Amino acid sequence: MRKESKSILIFLAALFLAVSAIYFVVAGAFTASVTPTSVNQSTTYLYNFTIANDAADVNITEVKITLPSGFSFVSGSYGSSVASTSFSNTSSILTWSKTSLIENGSTEYFWFNATASTPGSYNFVVTINDTANITNTTDVAISVNDVLPPIINLVSPESSTITSQAAQTFTCNITDAGGISNLTLYVWNSTASIYTNTSQLSGTSNSTSWNYTLPYQDTFKWNCLGYDNYSDYNWSSEGNRTIALDTTPPEIDLISPEDDYSTTSTSVTFKYNVSDTNDIENCSLFIDNKLNKTDTSITKDTEQSFTITLSVDSYKWKIGCYDEAGNQENSSSRDLEIESEEEEGGASEEEETWEETYAVEEEDFEEGYTKLLKEDERLEIEIDNEKHYVGVIDLTSTAVKIEVKSSPQQAVLNIGDEKKFEVTDDTYYDLYVKLNNISNNKANLTIKSIHEKIPTITTTTANETSLCGNGKIDSGENCENCAADVKCAADEECKAGTCVKKTTSKTKLMFWISAGALIAAVLFFWAKTLIKRKKNYGFA
């Protein structure tokens, strides 16, 4: 009896385990599929999932669909064949729930819109929960096709480049979500390809550069062709770029003024013409090899000009131009002379012939500059951006006669004398000159830039005023009425307002000797004549 009872208990336990196993196998059982199973990248599709509840006695209460990486859910685009469901979502998980979402033995449908960005094979993950608290998961395969060609960008050189440099570096980049394969540079002229070069690449984004020397002057086109791992290919979306090689400088023809031209007009127009295969970037006027003006609006093969104002002097001028490619050319130089009206008309009292002109730096002039000068030598200085000169006209052992111009002023300085000059037509002295000494036929002169008020005019009579003492020889002044401004040389003296040579003691002695000799000669001939007459009258 006990043995039979034990056998019955064992049988019942086995039966319970079997039934439980069958229950748990059936509970949570489901199948899932999706349409479509193959889509194109970067295209939005409606994904429709079919989910069947294969459990006999339990209902599915929740369905979760997890999107693969690279898939984007289109917000609000969801639905289900089950009425009154509860829906929620994150960026990658979509969830439908209801007490009896899918009844046992039933099939329901769940759909949504999504976009896949990257080609490849992927899986949706479908997870269900049922009334038996069973959770089950299955994968649903999806294939994303690469149907987009790679994106090609041309980096450098810039489009429509014009250059004088034949050696160039060409750079392109390529991007493709499905993976890139290679990139090829093409360069061609107007008739055929002259250069190709392919670089093997990897990844989803890459770039490469090629060094190539353009073979001759011409305009070339270039572009890059790229392939991805799915044999899709593409050229740059911007189209072909051009690059022009130009190594020839502009041609410049000077029109006027002609070489060695002289004029009294200080306003001068410099005319020229420039030609080139390409456009002209700029042209400049150079005076004495120094940049004067630049024009960036140049029309080639058409007369161009610069108009400037110059002071009385001698100049050299030329034109320099750059073309778009960076080629530069200078014209030949021409000489130009700006003369004063007196010089032009021949009205000057004497023609200037300076043997040497020494330019004085601005800083030296301001601090005070000392120089030994012979006759017909001068110093060149600049006051208020205009050139002036201090020159030695005449020289003795004790005095020097100097000339200050542009507006000529002359003065005689004895050793130790100093004088101030006004040269800018205002009420201030601009120049200080001192004669330090004279040695070996050279005057030791010191000049300095000053800015000192000229003394106020003083009244001498009711109707006359005097400028005596202003450092200038004014109209009506002479050595007698204004010795401060009109100084005679060391070997001269003032007589009746005029500087004349001094009469020395030696000169006076010679005068009296000559006069005595003359008187003696007269007395001798007179005595001789008297004696002769006495003889004629018979006087013994």
Steps between C-alpha positions, in 0.01 A plus 500: 500500500773735589680407179194576288445836674858597433465415131184709476674801651788469259259483206308807610820700545619405155165593352512841673846571367401402148189718504700791642763459235240499226340812649819693524603394151175618355488819709711780345511335161463746206629566150585834335575618146529837319434640159696619314811297575726707275510881478718773350712728713382849583145418391199498735298177503186369675612196698207260568560231765284184517503347851321167573425381855577129489413440869184297564371654822676836550467838344784733397476824694797697362700522176834682481689559174861622530637677190850415368779760519472757223118477480292808581137475609268754338317653792122442507508241222383192691193277499357161589219266400402488871261768616560716804860411559742700707809618303830647618842544344856609548737578215556130432230297688129495403256346752134392463310367805152376599358233733411282205722652232526175305270224614615140505503349154452845336710716266521879510686769301719789615647763268710820494715711266879509526809591297828307480810713437773241458509202264539152651318203661318565826246346744191642662463357852138406589423438868160384643354463852191285569249434775714217633776758567710336232740726298622379167718657227567438132703668224350616171755555222506810278738586215592861409625552146764756396341696218670839556827592328785649704523876557809659340634845594774692320716677760784676320605683286204739495289510187616740224849519650753698295859441606861546395603186695502179294540269804157447654340282772151368421285385796160321509294322766237222487217394734273191486306335781553155350878536485730654241729324256713746299537851366651603162629840382445596134670800331438583135541779248252608237537179301613206717594373846863570588521352851317241717595352837301266727531466878354198685314612812294355787249605764190705444678836455848568366706739290814494291737738319704475181803709401500579129698749289300663223695434177455832314310829493132427443164472673433154646193328649509254789265284710495193729312170451424286809370144553338344810511134608178424309644618166298819510702795363472872468678819382501821698155652507641851430631386160843559353741762628745694285861605560700720261881509488637843397873570531518799265523846665295797377626726221518870590525784246573849631310769311584832666687703612773410252853436624700811609180706508518847664212711624420780740169340596515321835189293417609207285291222340685176433330297224562137410345187349520144635409172328487138618333167425308525829367793699729749673497493881656845555746756363719747694687822430858519627683832539875466552446126569255577782134391489280806448149376411325167423188440288306174546235575234696442181351448155757329284569613142354841589687820587548531876642795698620641832484874576716635782657828613880535510732778614775658290768233459625217280328160514504149357166324457374156398190278518482152659207255455384161635265267312247262657752216500748702706742575216666841542663734251655847514523739209819679404576824688457849355651831612282798590603856588270741685645849450415833656349757269817711524716209391260416217487856373875563531444787740740385768807714548738204499476134413550270797767235464531308824789258505365294791174470695495323838166372631450553874291248694197644680623385843844660446338824382284519813795439734741726312725400210856622429672464161809635319394652167706636213375756251216364284412233756168490684290313755153361420245515783127439530266745674124432507545225239669736253863498395723802576870565457782681682794561263836679498517759219822682588774442753791705641732427788270682745147497355260294296210598276217248524173450315186351655225383265237388366413874521855634459645695795865599521710604796863564585628345823825580669660237721283458807194664338163326509177574315140380499287453188125471436422277200137387547323835459380529859605705802756253634866446429560150360877480455805593707845533334835571670849541354732330749830550316669488159788265430663367183252689281208332676232663711409317820123556515245384756132485403204417722121477473328765715154640555538847650263794483623783278522832694194724472517787249584830671386846386773752410289786362137576465486345155791255497579170664827309521571127472864547587630216715272231360792311344393579143609768255171682443423755235671835575749358750874555447817483703453855619136497621495134616843360572336216699357346182736635233854412600807586296783252458811526715693673219211740424362812663168676477499828311177680410305177557725287277766242596831597331855375534687657791782750427812373680809696623704336228262629241525854640883485499505391139265784419731766655810350340333508163381857558849614612664341198252676273568841663877447478473418132295813436752720689791342307353574161401852612857574622652363181276717288584815706880447460462455126310828472773686693759381251293620211487851646872513559518469864824349611 
